[in-house]
Amino acid sequence: MDEKQRYDDGMHVRRAVLGDAHVDRSLATLTEFNSEFQDMITRHAWGDIWTRPGLPRHTRSLITIAMLIGMNRNEELKMHLRCAANNGVTRAEIKEVLMQSAIYCGIPAANATFHLAESVWDELGVESRE
């Protein structure tokens, strides 16, 4: 596969997962400083990894959320919590990831993410309380 095809495939998946509005905002802020980075993540994160056949996007979303909790990358985590539904992830499944993260990433990380998830759902107008 050539780099243009990798980029095109990556952009297709990036838009499907994150939504057109998010991707359009990212592309609108391209500068000489960050354009190569945006190209790289489109080709490699989205075009190489998210297009692989070994795991469905649903599973990739859950794995990504778990890793971002462990790395304490809240801005990226908010983004992936927002778009998880695009991959068929339910709030109940996210709750289970957060419960497991309490054991493997620590209770403070899970606690913060429970609050973060509820704030994201409030922002989106989604009822987060059962």
C-alpha positions in Angstrom: 0.0 0.0 0.0 1.4 3.4 -0.9 1.4 6.4 1.5 -1.5 8.1 -0.2 -3.7 5.1 0.1 -2.6 4.7 3.7 -3.5 8.3 4.3 -6.9 8.0 2.5 -7.8 4.8 4.5 -6.7 6.5 7.7 -8.7 9.6 7.0 -11.8 7.5 6.3 -11.5 5.6 9.6 -10.5 8.8 11.5 -13.7 10.5 10.3 -15.8 7.4 11.1 -14.4 7.2 14.6 -14.0 10.8 15.6 -16.7 12.4 13.5 -16.3 14.9 10.7 -16.6 17.9 12.9 -13.7 16.9 15.1 -11.5 16.1 12.1 -12.5 19.2 10.3 -11.5 21.3 13.4 -8.1 19.5 13.5 -7.5 20.1 9.8 -8.5 23.8 10.1 -5.7 24.3 12.6 -2.9 22.9 10.4 0.2 24.9 10.4 3.7 24.4 9.1 4.6 23.3 12.6 2.0 20.6 13.1 1.0 19.5 9.6 3.6 16.7 9.4 2.4 15.4 12.7 -1.3 15.4 11.6 -0.3 13.6 8.4 1.7 11.0 10.4 -1.1 10.2 12.9 -3.6 9.9 10.0 -1.3 7.5 8.2 0.0 5.5 11.1 -2.5 5.6 13.9 -5.6 5.5 11.7 -4.3 4.1 8.5 -2.0 1.4 9.9 -3.5 0.4 13.2 -7.2 1.3 13.3 -7.7 -0.4 9.8 -6.1 -3.7 10.9 -8.5 -6.6 10.6 -7.5 -8.3 13.9 -9.8 -6.3 16.2 -13.0 -4.6 15.6 -13.2 -0.8 16.2 -15.4 -1.4 19.2 -12.6 -3.3 20.9 -10.0 -0.8 19.8 -12.0 2.0 21.4 -12.1 0.1 24.8 -8.4 -0.6 24.6 -7.6 3.0 23.8 -9.7 4.3 26.7 -8.0 1.9 29.1 -4.5 2.9 27.9 -5.3 6.6 28.1 -6.5 6.2 31.7 -3.2 4.5 32.6 -1.2 7.2 30.9 -3.3 10.0 32.4 -3.9 11.7 29.1 -7.2 13.3 29.9 -7.6 15.4 26.7 -7.2 12.4 24.5 -9.3 10.4 26.9 -12.2 12.9 26.6 -12.0 12.7 22.9 -12.2 8.9 22.9 -15.0 8.8 25.4 -17.0 11.2 23.2 -16.5 9.1 20.1 -16.7 5.6 21.6 -20.4 5.4 20.7 -19.5 5.8 17.0 -17.9 2.3 17.4 -20.8 0.8 19.2 -19.4 1.1 22.7 -22.0 1.4 25.5 -21.7 3.3 28.7 -22.0 0.0 30.5 -18.9 -1.3 28.7 -17.0 1.9 29.5 -18.0 1.5 33.2 -16.5 -2.0 33.1 -13.3 -0.7 31.6 -13.2 2.0 34.4 -13.8 -0.7 37.1 -10.9 -2.8 35.7 -8.7 0.3 35.4 -9.2 0.8 39.2 -7.2 -2.4 39.7 -4.6 -2.0 37.1 -4.2 1.8 36.9 -5.2 2.8 40.4 -8.3 3.9 42.1 -7.5 7.6 41.7 -7.2 7.2 37.9 -10.5 5.4 37.7 -12.2 7.8 40.1 -11.1 10.8 38.0 -12.2 9.0 34.8 -15.7 8.3 36.2 -16.0 12.0 36.8 -14.6 12.8 33.4 -16.9 10.4 31.6 -19.9 11.9 33.3 -18.8 15.4 32.4 -18.4 14.3 28.8 -21.8 12.8 28.7 -23.3 15.9 30.3 -21.6 18.0 27.6 -23.1 15.7 25.0 -26.5 15.8 26.6 -26.5 12.1 27.3 -28.0 10.8 30.5 -25.1 9.3 32.4 -26.9 8.3 35.6 -28.7 5.0 35.7 
